[in-house]
Amino acid sequence: MQLFAKLIDRRIAAYQRQLIETHYQEVENMYRQMRGWRHDYRNHIQTMKVLASSGDLEGIRNYLDRLDTDLGTVDLAVKTGNAMADAILNSKISLAKSRDIPVQVDAHIPVKLKMSELDLCCIIGNLFDNAIEASLALPPEERLIRVYMDMKGTQLYLSFTNFTAGGKREKQGGRFLTTKGEGHGFGLVRIDAIVERLEGYLSRNSEDGAFTTEILIPQL
């Protein structure tokens, strides 16, 4: 029994390392785009100065329109006040949209969190990945992910809701079964472990074709 537990712990650790590496790669790709745009900023200014010196107002307007469109591809869709939350949320929103999954986000973190960025990244990343995976089983017109994050007193509150196929999900041994195949349940186990270690609260609910996870984590 102890050998089996150690084997599971090693598999969870390996899965977690892979997951965190993937999340940080997504975050780094997004920031690389933003750094590239900032690097080109001086060149954009010089170009508009040349257009202005020649009195080409129409050229300036056209150039500004192109810059506005370009900036829209790298600007953050969500700004919570927490850099890591912004990075992982925006990278996952971009991923969801690329797979025709609408996302509604209302997220605010106005204080410095006590929990580590690693834990925050793991929780948000896993919740979002699970929601995306479940949404892909639905026709595009029925897909939707809702995310809410805010402080409730001294606790960070997170809520993820997504529509699901097949109606209400069933529990086994007090847990909802994953539908994503062998290995993917480790994400849920990891979330549970983090919330327990941080002395937080976690609730999962499956009702009327929607699956919701709610988490409260003390920040004092």
Backbone as a chain_set.jsonl record, in Angstrom:
{"seq": "MQLFAKLIDRRIAAYQRQLIETHYQEVENMYRQMRGWRHDYRNHIQTMKVLASSGDLEGIRNYLDRLDTDLGTVDLAVKTGNAMADAILNSKISLAKSRDIPVQVDAHIPVKLKMSELDLCCIIGNLFDNAIEASLALPPEERLIRVYMDMKGTQLYLSFTNFTAGGKREKQGGRFLTTKGEGHGFGLVRIDAIVERLEGYLSRNSEDGAFTTEILIPQL", "coords": {"N": [[0.831, -1.204, 0.0], [1.934, 1.222, 0.821], [3.961, 1.452, -1.067], [2.451, 1.702, -3.382], [1.223, 4.18, -2.869], [3.467, 5.849, -2.914], [4.173, 5.577, -5.582], [1.976, 6.767, -6.854], [2.299, 9.368, -5.853], [4.697, 10.069, -7.127], [3.89, 10.029, -9.8], [1.977, 12.046, -9.805], [3.63, 14.214, -9.141], [5.309, 14.273, -11.39], [3.437, 14.799, -13.41], [2.577, 17.29, -12.501], [4.907, 18.864, -12.779], [5.162, 18.878, -15.544], [2.78, 20.17, -16.21], [3.052, 22.745, -15.019], [5.272, 23.632, -16.438], [4.168, 23.802, -18.999], [2.191, 25.785, -18.572], [3.79, 28.017, -17.871], [5.208, 28.306, -20.225], [3.17, 29.115, -21.94], [2.527, 31.565, -20.758], [4.975, 32.912, -21.027], [5.158, 33.056, -23.825], [3.079, 34.847, -24.383], [3.987, 37.192, -23.087], [6.323, 37.56, -24.524], [5.367, 38.36, -26.99], [4.287, 40.848, -26.243], [6.573, 42.198, -25.356], [7.938, 42.338, -27.75], [6.32, 44.076, -29.229], [6.605, 46.431, -27.736], [9.297, 46.847, -28.139], [9.312, 47.613, -30.781], [8.148, 50.069, -30.63], [9.534, 52.553, -30.677], [10.309, 52.641, -33.36], [7.825, 52.851, -34.572], [7.034, 55.383, -33.715], [8.964, 56.983, -34.994], [8.276, 56.524, -37.665], [5.735, 57.735, -37.806], [6.469, 60.349, -37.285], [7.86, 61.003, -39.605], [5.766, 60.846, -41.463], [4.201, 62.928, -40.449], [5.879, 65.138, -40.814], [5.788, 65.434, -43.522], [3.257, 66.204, -43.866], [1.292, 64.33, -44.232], [-1.556, 63.515, -43.303], [-3.557, 61.631, -43.727], [-2.049, 59.34, -44.122], [-0.975, 59.069, -41.551], [-3.319, 58.542, -40.07], [-4.088, 56.07, -41.196], [-1.885, 54.533, -40.484], [-2.041, 54.595, -37.692], [-4.438, 53.234, -37.347], [-3.681, 50.668, -38.161], [-1.789, 50.096, -36.182], [-3.433, 50.098, -33.947], [-5.037, 47.866, -34.42], [-3.043, 45.887, -34.37], [-2.076, 46.117, -31.748], [-4.283, 45.257, -30.379], [-4.097, 42.524, -30.54], [-2.246, 41.754, -28.67], [-2.737, 43.038, -26.315], [-3.816, 42.853, -22.913], [-6.671, 41.01, -22.197], [-7.876, 40.664, -19.786], [-7.433, 42.244, -16.712], [-6.446, 41.826, -13.632], [-5.053, 42.859, -11.51], [-3.155, 41.325, -10.422], [-0.128, 40.041, -11.459], [0.604, 37.351, -12.187], [-1.893, 36.049, -12.207], [-3.103, 37.559, -14.246], [-1.484, 36.819, -16.419], [-1.789, 33.971, -16.708], [-4.588, 33.732, -16.929], [-5.147, 35.271, -19.253], [-3.658, 33.891, -21.185], [-5.0, 31.445, -21.207], [-7.574, 32.262, -21.906], [-7.092, 33.107, -24.512], [-6.404, 30.634, -25.625], [-8.848, 29.24, -25.295], [-10.58, 30.773, -26.924], [-9.425, 30.279, -29.395], [-10.362, 27.793, -29.822], [-13.009, 28.058, -30.252], [-14.543, 28.661, -27.939], [-16.455, 30.612, -25.979], [-15.634, 32.972, -23.416], [-16.419, 34.326, -20.307], [-15.3, 36.676, -18.078], [-14.871, 37.923, -14.845], [-12.803, 39.331, -12.877], [-10.903, 40.248, -10.082], [-8.163, 41.182, -8.197], [-7.243, 42.91, -5.787], [-5.282, 43.04, -3.839], [-2.053, 42.118, -2.44], [-1.239, 38.768, -2.658], [-0.984, 36.127, -0.268], [-0.525, 33.464, -0.856], [1.549, 31.379, -2.976], [2.835, 32.182, -6.276], [3.174, 29.949, -7.825], [1.295, 28.098, -6.782], [-1.052, 29.524, -7.317], [-0.96, 29.672, -10.124], [-1.136, 26.941, -10.721], [-3.708, 26.233, -9.755], [-5.52, 27.966, -11.202], [-4.758, 27.332, -13.84], [-5.273, 24.538, -14.029], [-8.068, 24.469, -13.484], [-9.036, 25.964, -15.651], [-8.116, 24.438, -17.828], [-9.564, 22.063, -17.434], [-12.171, 23.042, -17.787], [-12.083, 23.892, -20.459], [-11.593, 21.445, -21.771], [-13.953, 20.007, -21.146], [-15.811, 21.632, -22.423], [-15.288, 21.253, -25.113], [-16.618, 18.969, -25.795], [-19.115, 19.734, -26.436], [-21.456, 21.176, -28.863], [-20.345, 24.059, -30.735], [-22.078, 26.295, -30.376], [-23.169, 25.906, -27.887], [-21.24, 26.194, -26.006], [-19.571, 27.623, -23.196], [-17.62, 29.364, -20.837], [-17.429, 30.52, -17.576], [-15.781, 32.746, -15.443], [-14.989, 33.816, -12.219], [-13.35, 35.911, -9.959], [-12.351, 37.24, -6.863], [-11.745, 39.17, -3.885], [-13.061, 38.079, -0.859], [-13.592, 39.434, 1.949], [-10.93, 38.486, 3.843], [-10.219, 36.445, 2.21], [-9.363, 34.764, -0.827], [-11.506, 34.316, -3.493], [-12.526, 32.0, -5.898], [-14.287, 31.079, -8.797], [-15.277, 28.785, -11.194], [-17.193, 28.023, -13.977], [-18.615, 25.831, -16.306], [-20.438, 24.687, -19.177], [-21.648, 21.36, -19.684], [-21.597, 18.174, -21.395], [-23.994, 15.49, -21.486], [-25.493, 15.755, -19.16], [-26.002, 15.695, -15.574], [-23.065, 15.088, -13.721], [-21.705, 12.178, -12.151], [-20.641, 11.171, -8.851], [-17.915, 9.302, -7.46], [-16.739, 7.629, -4.742], [-16.786, 10.019, -3.36], [-15.731, 11.85, -5.142], [-15.864, 13.649, -8.261], [-15.747, 11.961, -11.304], [-13.135, 12.045, -13.698], [-13.383, 12.802, -17.171], [-11.441, 12.668, -19.006], [-9.567, 10.728, -19.46], [-6.801, 8.466, -18.628], [-4.497, 9.702, -16.227], [-5.2, 12.409, -16.388], [-6.754, 13.004, -14.183], [-5.05, 13.766, -12.215], [-4.756, 16.496, -12.122], [-7.03, 17.44, -10.785], [-6.587, 16.232, -8.311], [-4.282, 17.553, -7.553], [-5.184, 20.222, -7.271], [-6.942, 19.851, -5.12], [-5.071, 19.117, -3.15], [-3.513, 21.426, -2.869], [-5.409, 23.343, -1.996], [-6.165, 22.151, 0.414], [-3.714, 22.194, 1.801], [-3.362, 24.933, 2.078], [-5.326, 25.485, 3.799], [-7.893, 26.016, 2.85], [-11.161, 26.198, 1.263], [-13.124, 24.049, -0.759], [-15.487, 23.416, -3.304], [-17.353, 21.371, -5.473], [-19.803, 21.219, -7.996], [-22.356, 19.712, -9.865], [-24.914, 20.438, -11.899], [-27.832, 20.525, -13.88], [-26.597, 20.432, -16.462], [-24.349, 22.02, -16.132], [-21.126, 22.604, -14.755], [-19.583, 23.474, -11.79], [-16.887, 24.852, -9.991], [-15.905, 25.977, -6.871], [-13.745, 27.912, -4.878], [-12.223, 28.901, -1.858], [-9.61, 30.68, -0.394], [-7.707, 31.422, 2.381], [-5.961, 34.527, 3.014], [-4.483, 35.694, 4.999]], "CA": [[0.0, 0.0, 0.0], [2.823, 2.372, 0.888], [4.638, 1.52, -2.356], [1.467, 2.232, -4.339], [1.06, 5.604, -2.575], [4.655, 6.543, -3.403], [4.081, 5.585, -7.039], [0.994, 7.8, -7.202], [2.91, 10.663, -5.565], [5.669, 10.365, -8.173], [3.155, 10.323, -11.036], [1.387, 13.375, -9.627], [4.712, 15.187, -9.202], [5.738, 14.367, -12.79], [2.362, 15.489, -14.129], [2.565, 18.683, -12.078], [6.047, 19.544, -13.397], [4.81, 19.076, -16.95], [1.711, 21.153, -16.28], [3.6, 24.056, -14.719], [6.121, 24.012, -17.567], [3.272, 24.211, -20.079], [1.584, 27.074, -18.213], [4.771, 29.089, -17.949], [5.512, 28.511, -21.638], [2.073, 29.919, -22.47], [2.691, 32.913, -20.214], [6.167, 33.508, -21.646], [4.83, 33.384, -25.214], [2.268, 36.057, -24.395], [4.832, 38.328, -22.737], [7.274, 37.769, -25.61], [4.651, 39.181, -27.964], [4.159, 42.208, -25.727], [7.902, 42.82, -25.364], [8.257, 42.632, -29.139], [5.594, 45.279, -29.636], [7.23, 47.58, -27.073], [10.59, 47.06, -28.791], [9.061, 48.304, -32.048], [7.439, 51.315, -30.369], [10.337, 53.681, -31.162], [10.226, 52.672, -34.824], [6.495, 53.361, -34.937], [7.055, 56.831, -33.488], [9.754, 57.595, -36.057], [7.496, 56.463, -38.904], [4.678, 58.747, -37.76], [7.113, 61.665, -37.387], [8.131, 61.219, -41.028], [4.48, 61.147, -42.1], [3.761, 64.247, -39.98], [6.728, 66.183, -41.415], [5.379, 65.611, -44.917], [1.864, 66.642, -43.867], [0.442, 63.216, -44.693], [-2.477, 63.191, -42.223], [-4.246, 60.383, -44.065], [-1.086, 58.278, -43.845], [-0.903, 58.909, -40.092], [-4.548, 57.88, -39.636], [-4.021, 54.669, -41.615], [-0.857, 53.862, -39.693], [-2.586, 54.44, -36.337], [-5.442, 52.168, -37.41], [-2.965, 49.387, -38.201], [-1.202, 49.887, -34.859], [-4.516, 49.786, -33.026], [-5.386, 46.465, -34.668], [-1.923, 45.066, -33.916], [-2.037, 46.147, -30.289], [-5.408, 44.466, -29.881], [-3.754, 41.107, -30.508], [-1.347, 41.457, -27.551], [-3.196, 43.686, -25.099], [-4.443, 41.932, -21.988], [-8.132, 41.056, -22.166], [-8.255, 40.7, -18.379], [-6.441, 42.853, -15.824], [-6.959, 41.58, -12.281], [-4.24, 43.51, -10.488], [-2.119, 40.364, -10.064], [0.571, 39.753, -12.709], [0.522, 35.94, -12.541], [-3.281, 35.77, -12.578], [-3.31, 38.15, -15.567], [-0.771, 36.055, -17.43], [-2.373, 32.657, -16.946], [-5.962, 33.908, -17.405], [-5.163, 35.736, -20.633], [-3.177, 32.831, -22.073], [-6.054, 30.433, -21.321], [-8.662, 32.87, -22.678], [-6.673, 33.035, -25.915], [-6.514, 29.231, -26.029], [-10.268, 28.897, -25.391], [-11.138, 31.435, -28.099], [-8.918, 29.605, -30.584], [-11.131, 26.556, -29.958], [-14.419, 28.463, -30.355], [-15.188, 28.594, -26.624], [-16.587, 31.94, -25.379], [-15.25, 33.062, -22.013], [-16.833, 35.527, -19.573], [-14.43, 36.788, -16.918], [-14.975, 39.059, -13.929], [-11.739, 38.951, -11.947], [-10.25, 41.374, -9.414], [-7.319, 40.819, -7.055], [-6.691, 44.226, -5.448], [-4.303, 42.97, -2.751], [-0.96, 41.17, -2.613], [-1.653, 37.474, -2.123], [-0.045, 35.38, 0.564], [-0.226, 32.206, -1.536], [2.614, 31.503, -3.964], [2.434, 32.257, -7.676], [3.132, 28.579, -8.317], [-0.003, 27.539, -6.4], [-2.088, 30.254, -8.057], [-0.864, 29.219, -11.502], [-1.618, 25.564, -10.791], [-5.157, 26.199, -9.553], [-6.198, 28.588, -12.338], [-4.465, 26.571, -15.051], [-6.014, 23.275, -14.01], [-9.5, 24.737, -13.608], [-9.312, 26.402, -17.017], [-7.92, 23.299, -18.735], [-10.71, 21.165, -17.265], [-13.346, 23.678, -18.389], [-11.907, 23.846, -21.912], [-11.748, 20.063, -22.213], [-15.369, 19.656, -21.061], [-16.55, 22.427, -23.406], [-15.058, 20.727, -26.457], [-17.572, 17.888, -26.045], [-20.389, 20.36, -26.802], [-21.46, 21.957, -30.103], [-19.817, 25.409, -30.481], [-23.092, 27.255, -29.924], [-23.549, 25.62, -26.504], [-20.057, 26.31, -25.159], [-19.375, 28.859, -22.43], [-16.896, 29.268, -19.572], [-17.538, 31.725, -16.741], [-14.752, 32.806, -14.396], [-15.135, 34.931, -11.286], [-12.332, 35.945, -8.913], [-12.359, 38.483, -6.089], [-11.511, 38.978, -2.46], [-14.21, 38.084, 0.048], [-12.939, 39.679, 3.224], [-9.502, 38.156, 3.801], [-10.063, 35.213, 1.441], [-9.471, 34.817, -2.281], [-12.606, 33.479, -3.978], [-12.471, 31.641, -7.316], [-15.409, 30.283, -9.281], [-15.214, 28.411, -12.611], [-18.385, 27.304, -14.411], [-18.684, 25.516, -17.734], [-21.514, 23.771, -19.56], [-21.129, 20.012, -19.921], [-22.433, 17.234, -22.132], [-24.379, 14.283, -20.763], [-26.252, 16.01, -17.933], [-25.335, 15.742, -14.282], [-21.979, 14.139, -13.528], [-21.833, 11.383, -10.935], [-19.475, 11.044, -7.996], [-17.52, 7.972, -7.007], [-15.82, 7.811, -3.631], [-16.77, 11.419, -2.961], [-15.106, 12.685, -6.163], [-16.376, 13.573, -9.623], [-14.821, 11.236, -12.161], [-12.672, 12.766, -14.868], [-13.776, 12.213, -18.457], [-10.359, 12.986, -19.932], [-8.638, 9.627, -19.642], [-5.818, 8.181, -17.589], [-3.487, 10.722, -15.981], [-5.741, 13.759, -16.283], [-7.331, 13.23, -12.863], [-4.045, 14.302, -11.311], [-4.989, 17.933, -11.982], [-8.005, 17.62, -9.709], [-5.925, 15.847, -7.068], [-3.337, 18.617, -7.205], [-5.968, 21.341, -6.755], [-7.398, 19.478, -3.775], [-3.937, 19.122, -2.231], [-3.118, 22.817, -2.62], [-6.438, 23.976, -1.171], [-6.069, 21.58, 1.764], [-2.489, 22.694, 2.434], [-3.549, 26.351, 2.393], [-6.465, 25.543, 4.734], [-8.996, 26.663, 2.169], [-12.44, 25.487, 1.091], [-13.372, 23.718, -2.157], [-16.77, 22.787, -3.582], [-17.657, 21.091, -6.878], [-21.226, 20.957, -8.127], [-22.814, 19.426, -11.22], [-26.361, 20.576, -11.959], [-28.497, 21.05, -15.081], [-25.69, 20.602, -17.588], [-23.265, 22.955, -15.83], [-20.218, 22.132, -13.715], [-19.012, 24.635, -11.105], [-15.924, 24.673, -8.91], [-15.726, 27.176, -6.056], [-12.603, 27.79, -3.964], [-11.894, 30.008, -0.966], [-8.284, 30.474, 0.185], [-7.334, 32.514, 3.291], [-4.782, 35.272, 2.621], [-3.865, 36.33, 6.169]], "C": [[0.872, 1.264, 0.0], [3.571, 2.561, -0.427], [3.722, 2.107, -3.424], [1.287, 3.74, -4.144], [2.251, 6.41, -3.087], [4.641, 6.63, -4.93], [3.12, 6.665, -7.512], [1.579, 9.181, -6.98], [3.908, 11.05, -6.653], [4.983, 10.732, -9.485], [2.516, 11.706, -10.965], [2.459, 14.451, -9.746], [5.18, 15.385, -10.638], [4.709, 15.117, -13.626], [2.369, 16.975, -13.802], [3.721, 19.47, -12.706], [5.761, 19.845, -14.865], [3.766, 20.166, -17.106], [2.232, 22.566, -16.053], [4.484, 24.537, -15.859], [5.268, 24.492, -18.733], [2.662, 25.575, -19.804], [2.577, 28.215, -18.362], [5.208, 29.342, -19.388], [4.44, 29.374, -22.29], [2.21, 31.375, -22.032], [3.857, 33.621, -20.892], [5.906, 33.878, -23.095], [4.032, 34.669, -25.311], [3.115, 37.287, -24.101], [5.888, 38.606, -23.811], [6.64, 38.625, -26.704], [4.595, 40.636, -27.516], [5.506, 42.926, -25.725], [8.311, 43.192, -26.784], [7.574, 43.901, -29.619], [6.223, 46.518, -29.01], [8.58, 47.903, -27.718], [10.422, 47.859, -30.089], [8.465, 49.693, -31.867], [8.205, 52.521, -30.925], [10.273, 53.794, -32.686], [8.886, 53.208, -35.291], [6.45, 54.891, -34.794], [7.813, 57.537, -34.613], [8.994, 57.623, -37.378], [6.435, 57.544, -38.927], [5.256, 60.155, -37.812], [7.405, 62.003, -38.848], [6.843, 61.579, -41.767], [3.996, 62.54, -41.724], [4.564, 65.36, -40.657], [6.364, 66.446, -42.873], [3.921, 66.034, -45.032], [0.882, 65.58, -44.31], [-0.477, 62.767, -43.557], [-3.227, 61.882, -42.475], [-3.329, 59.185, -43.792], [-0.957, 58.002, -42.357], [-2.123, 58.167, -39.575], [-4.513, 56.389, -39.982], [-3.018, 53.888, -40.766], [-1.35, 53.613, -38.266], [-3.64, 53.345, -36.296], [-4.768, 50.797, -37.397], [-2.339, 49.069, -36.844], [-2.263, 49.489, -33.844], [-4.945, 48.329, -33.17], [-4.304, 45.538, -34.142], [-1.871, 44.986, -32.398], [-3.146, 45.305, -29.694], [-5.096, 42.988, -29.786], [-2.873, 40.757, -29.321], [-1.784, 42.121, -26.255], [-3.915, 42.674, -24.214], [-5.953, 42.106, -21.998], [-8.632, 41.205, -20.742], [-7.111, 41.285, -17.569], [-6.973, 42.785, -14.394], [-6.275, 42.411, -11.219], [-3.138, 42.603, -9.985], [-1.46, 39.869, -11.343], [0.44, 38.292, -13.125], [-0.897, 35.565, -12.959], [-3.584, 36.328, -13.968], [-2.707, 37.275, -16.655], [-1.468, 34.741, -17.736], [-3.804, 32.766, -17.454], [-5.98, 34.298, -18.874], [-4.648, 34.684, -21.602], [-4.248, 31.764, -22.273], [-7.262, 30.976, -22.086], [-8.346, 32.802, -24.169], [-6.792, 31.609, -26.442], [-7.967, 28.828, -26.23], [-10.886, 29.51, -26.651], [-10.67, 30.761, -29.39], [-9.661, 28.299, -30.847], [-12.64, 26.83, -29.939], [-15.175, 28.264, -29.04], [-15.259, 30.007, -26.048], [-16.234, 31.898, -23.894], [-15.744, 34.395, -21.444], [-16.026, 35.585, -18.277], [-14.728, 38.07, -16.146], [-13.992, 38.759, -12.801], [-11.025, 40.181, -11.403], [-9.449, 40.839, -8.23], [-6.598, 42.091, -6.62], [-5.629, 44.216, -4.363], [-3.191, 41.994, -3.118], [-1.33, 39.865, -1.922], [-0.55, 36.835, -1.294], [0.388, 34.09, -0.131], [0.813, 32.425, -2.636], [2.048, 31.597, -5.377], [2.326, 30.864, -8.282], [1.783, 27.934, -8.021], [-1.134, 28.205, -7.175], [-2.125, 29.804, -9.51], [-1.453, 27.82, -11.662], [-3.134, 25.501, -10.687], [-5.885, 26.758, -10.776], [-5.991, 27.772, -13.612], [-5.237, 25.274, -15.134], [-7.514, 23.487, -14.198], [-9.864, 25.119, -15.041], [-9.169, 25.247, -18.005], [-9.088, 22.323, -18.661], [-11.955, 21.725, -17.945], [-13.27, 23.648, -19.912], [-12.163, 22.44, -22.44], [-13.221, 19.642, -22.208], [-16.179, 20.385, -22.134], [-16.421, 21.867, -24.813], [-15.998, 19.572, -26.81], [-18.931, 18.419, -26.487], [-20.307, 20.994, -28.184], [-21.0, 23.389, -29.797], [-20.845, 26.388, -29.917], [-23.52, 27.035, -28.475], [-22.392, 25.79, -25.528], [-20.005, 27.656, -24.427], [-18.619, 28.537, -21.145], [-17.049, 30.592, -18.844], [-16.509, 31.65, -15.617], [-15.009, 34.029, -13.523], [-14.062, 34.809, -10.208], [-12.399, 37.283, -8.2], [-12.002, 38.144, -4.648], [-12.841, 39.032, -1.724], [-13.646, 38.208, 1.46], [-11.447, 39.433, 3.079], [-9.235, 36.889, 2.99], [-10.18, 35.468, -0.059], [-10.54, 33.826, -2.72], [-12.452, 33.267, -5.471], [-13.672, 30.787, -7.66], [-15.253, 30.057, -10.782], [-16.463, 27.602, -12.935], [-18.298, 27.051, -15.911], [-19.859, 24.578, -17.984], [-20.899, 22.429, -19.936], [-22.12, 19.187, -20.714], [-22.829, 16.081, -21.221], [-25.064, 14.519, -19.437], [-25.389, 16.005, -16.692], [-24.262, 14.672, -14.179], [-22.124, 13.439, -12.183], [-20.512, 11.331, -10.166], [-19.191, 9.575, -7.71], [-16.46, 8.164, -5.918], [-15.693, 9.256, -3.213], [-16.154, 12.357, -3.974], [-15.848, 12.554, -7.492], [-15.328, 12.894, -10.479], [-14.417, 12.116, -13.338], [-13.114, 12.037, -16.122], [-12.648, 12.319, -19.469], [-9.329, 11.883, -20.066], [-7.61, 9.524, -18.544], [-4.794, 9.306, -17.471], [-4.066, 12.095, -15.751], [-6.374, 14.043, -14.926], [-6.349, 13.798, -11.874], [-4.22, 15.808, -11.118], [-5.957, 18.229, -10.863], [-7.384, 17.297, -8.356], [-4.987, 16.95, -6.601], [-4.063, 19.841, -6.662], [-6.408, 21.055, -5.331], [-6.265, 19.584, -2.761], [-3.511, 20.54, -1.874], [-4.118, 23.498, -1.699], [-6.376, 23.457, 0.265], [-4.848, 22.125, 2.494], [-2.632, 24.151, 2.859], [-4.744, 26.586, 3.315], [-7.641, 26.308, 4.132], [-10.22, 25.773, 2.094], [-12.647, 25.248, -0.391], [-14.713, 23.009, -2.298], [-16.92, 22.586, -5.081], [-19.121, 20.693, -6.983], [-21.593, 20.76, -9.594], [-24.333, 19.437, -11.237], [-26.787, 21.119, -13.312], [-27.51, 21.351, -16.214], [-24.58, 21.601, -17.374], [-22.434, 22.397, -14.673], [-19.51, 23.341, -13.11], [-18.048, 24.193, -10.019], [-15.769, 25.999, -8.183], [-14.618, 26.921, -5.04], [-12.462, 29.065, -3.15], [-10.551, 29.698, -0.319], [-7.931, 31.665, 1.077], [-6.044, 33.2, 2.848], [-4.152, 36.052, 3.78], [-2.745, 35.475, 6.696]], "O": [[0.598, 2.231, -0.71], [3.793, 3.692, -0.859], [4.152, 2.902, -4.26], [1.207, 4.491, -5.115], [2.086, 7.505, -3.624], [5.05, 7.641, -5.501], [3.415, 7.393, -8.46], [1.392, 10.075, -7.805], [3.968, 12.21, -7.061], [5.43, 11.63, -10.198], [2.516, 12.449, -11.947], [2.234, 15.484, -10.375], [5.422, 16.513, -11.067], [5.06, 15.963, -14.448], [2.195, 17.818, -14.682], [3.537, 20.615, -13.12], [6.076, 20.926, -15.363], [3.848, 20.989, -18.018], [1.897, 23.482, -16.804], [4.453, 25.716, -16.214], [5.607, 25.48, -19.384], [2.615, 26.429, -20.69], [2.246, 29.263, -18.917], [5.545, 30.473, -19.738], [4.748, 30.256, -23.092], [2.033, 32.297, -22.828], [3.746, 34.782, -21.284], [6.384, 34.914, -23.557], [4.264, 35.487, -26.201], [2.985, 38.309, -24.776], [6.303, 39.751, -23.991], [7.289, 39.502, -27.274], [4.826, 41.547, -28.311], [5.584, 44.111, -26.05], [8.946, 44.223, -27.007], [8.174, 44.707, -30.33], [6.361, 47.545, -29.675], [8.963, 49.067, -27.833], [11.275, 48.672, -30.446], [8.293, 50.422, -32.844], [7.62, 53.399, -31.559], [10.193, 54.893, -33.234], [8.81, 53.932, -36.283], [5.9, 55.591, -35.644], [7.362, 58.561, -35.125], [9.051, 58.604, -38.119], [6.245, 58.204, -39.949], [4.609, 61.067, -38.328], [7.222, 63.141, -39.278], [6.823, 62.494, -42.59], [3.447, 63.258, -42.56], [4.011, 66.395, -41.028], [6.599, 67.536, -43.396], [3.399, 66.206, -46.134], [-0.236, 65.893, -44.719], [-0.211, 61.751, -42.915], [-3.497, 61.122, -41.545], [-3.775, 58.15, -43.296], [-0.843, 56.849, -41.94], [-1.999, 57.269, -38.743], [-4.866, 55.548, -39.156], [-3.262, 52.745, -40.381], [-1.107, 52.548, -37.699], [-3.727, 52.605, -35.316], [-5.22, 49.88, -36.711], [-2.353, 47.92, -36.404], [-2.022, 48.643, -32.983], [-5.188, 47.642, -32.178], [-4.609, 44.512, -33.534], [-1.649, 43.916, -31.832], [-2.978, 44.707, -28.631], [-5.752, 42.264, -29.037], [-2.751, 39.579, -28.982], [-1.251, 41.799, -25.193], [-4.55, 41.745, -24.713], [-6.458, 43.216, -21.828], [-9.684, 41.8, -20.507], [-5.959, 40.876, -17.719], [-7.829, 43.575, -13.996], [-6.838, 42.647, -10.15], [-2.278, 43.033, -9.216], [-2.138, 39.336, -12.222], [0.191, 38.012, -14.298], [-1.089, 34.852, -13.944], [-4.238, 35.669, -14.776], [-3.335, 37.02, -17.683], [-1.714, 34.428, -18.901], [-4.209, 31.988, -18.317], [-6.738, 33.729, -19.659], [-5.143, 34.586, -22.725], [-4.397, 31.233, -23.374], [-7.904, 30.237, -22.832], [-9.211, 32.483, -24.985], [-7.23, 31.397, -27.573], [-8.299, 28.157, -27.208], [-11.632, 28.839, -27.365], [-11.421, 30.68, -30.362], [-9.605, 27.757, -31.951], [-13.439, 25.941, -29.647], [-16.299, 27.763, -29.028], [-14.228, 30.557, -25.662], [-16.503, 30.913, -23.207], [-15.515, 35.454, -22.028], [-16.065, 34.652, -17.474], [-14.822, 39.154, -16.722], [-14.316, 38.017, -11.874], [-10.595, 41.048, -12.164], [-9.981, 40.136, -7.371], [-5.464, 42.33, -7.034], [-5.12, 45.275, -3.995], [-3.36, 41.149, -3.997], [-1.69, 39.857, -0.745], [0.64, 36.98, -1.576], [1.539, 33.673, -0.007], [0.94, 33.53, -3.163], [0.932, 31.152, -5.643], [1.487, 30.623, -9.15], [1.19, 27.298, -8.893], [-2.06, 27.537, -7.635], [-3.201, 29.58, -10.066], [-2.179, 27.549, -12.618], [-3.777, 24.786, -11.455], [-6.767, 26.099, -11.326], [-6.933, 27.546, -14.371], [-5.794, 24.94, -16.18], [-8.156, 22.777, -14.972], [-10.871, 24.659, -15.578], [-9.992, 25.088, -18.907], [-9.551, 21.817, -19.683], [-12.703, 20.994, -18.595], [-14.275, 23.407, -20.581], [-12.864, 22.263, -23.437], [-13.687, 18.999, -23.148], [-17.123, 19.824, -22.69], [-17.343, 21.991, -25.618], [-16.157, 19.235, -27.983], [-19.806, 17.641, -26.87], [-19.212, 21.319, -28.645], [-21.248, 23.883, -28.697], [-20.511, 27.219, -29.072], [-24.175, 27.9, -27.894], [-22.558, 25.55, -24.332], [-20.359, 28.693, -24.989], [-18.931, 27.568, -20.452], [-16.826, 31.657, -19.419], [-16.382, 30.633, -14.934], [-15.22, 35.133, -14.025], [-13.884, 33.745, -9.615], [-12.491, 38.333, -8.836], [-11.965, 36.978, -4.256], [-13.648, 39.934, -1.948], [-13.271, 37.215, 2.083], [-10.777, 40.094, 2.286], [-8.146, 36.32, 3.072], [-10.989, 36.283, -0.503], [-10.492, 32.647, -2.368], [-12.27, 34.222, -6.226], [-14.036, 29.881, -6.911], [-15.115, 31.009, -11.55], [-16.764, 26.617, -12.261], [-17.953, 27.943, -16.685], [-20.229, 23.781, -17.122], [-19.778, 22.365, -20.441], [-23.321, 19.456, -20.712], [-22.095, 15.732, -20.297], [-25.211, 13.584, -18.65], [-24.19, 16.278, -16.753], [-24.495, 13.507, -14.499], [-22.6, 14.021, -11.208], [-19.428, 11.43, -10.741], [-20.086, 8.73, -7.716], [-15.421, 8.782, -6.148], [-14.632, 9.687, -2.764], [-16.053, 13.555, -3.709], [-16.389, 11.496, -7.812], [-14.144, 13.219, -10.388], [-15.239, 12.836, -13.903], [-13.209, 10.81, -16.14], [-12.86, 12.09, -20.66], [-8.308, 12.079, -20.725], [-7.543, 10.365, -17.648], [-4.285, 9.804, -18.475], [-3.494, 12.884, -14.998], [-6.52, 15.206, -14.551], [-6.744, 14.266, -10.806], [-3.871, 16.339, -10.064], [-5.746, 19.154, -10.079], [-7.622, 17.999, -7.372], [-4.904, 17.248, -5.409], [-3.607, 20.442, -5.689], [-6.27, 21.898, -4.444], [-6.462, 20.076, -1.65], [-3.188, 20.827, -0.722], [-3.73, 24.154, -0.733], [-6.516, 24.226, 1.216], [-4.931, 22.478, 3.67], [-2.084, 24.558, 3.884], [-5.127, 27.726, 3.58], [-8.289, 27.121, 4.792], [-10.309, 24.742, 2.761], [-12.381, 26.133, -1.204], [-15.039, 22.116, -1.516], [-16.654, 23.493, -5.869], [-19.623, 19.925, -6.162], [-21.192, 21.541, -10.456], [-24.971, 18.557, -10.66], [-26.183, 22.056, -13.833], [-27.586, 22.405, -16.845], [-23.923, 22.001, -18.335], [-22.968, 21.8, -13.738], [-18.907, 24.138, -13.83], [-18.339, 23.291, -9.233], [-15.528, 27.03, -8.811], [-14.556, 25.858, -4.423], [-12.568, 30.171, -3.682], [-10.353, 28.616, 0.233], [-7.859, 32.795, 0.594], [-5.129, 32.536, 2.36], [-3.369, 36.974, 3.551], [-2.101, 35.839, 7.68]]}, "num_chains": 1, "name": "protein.A"}
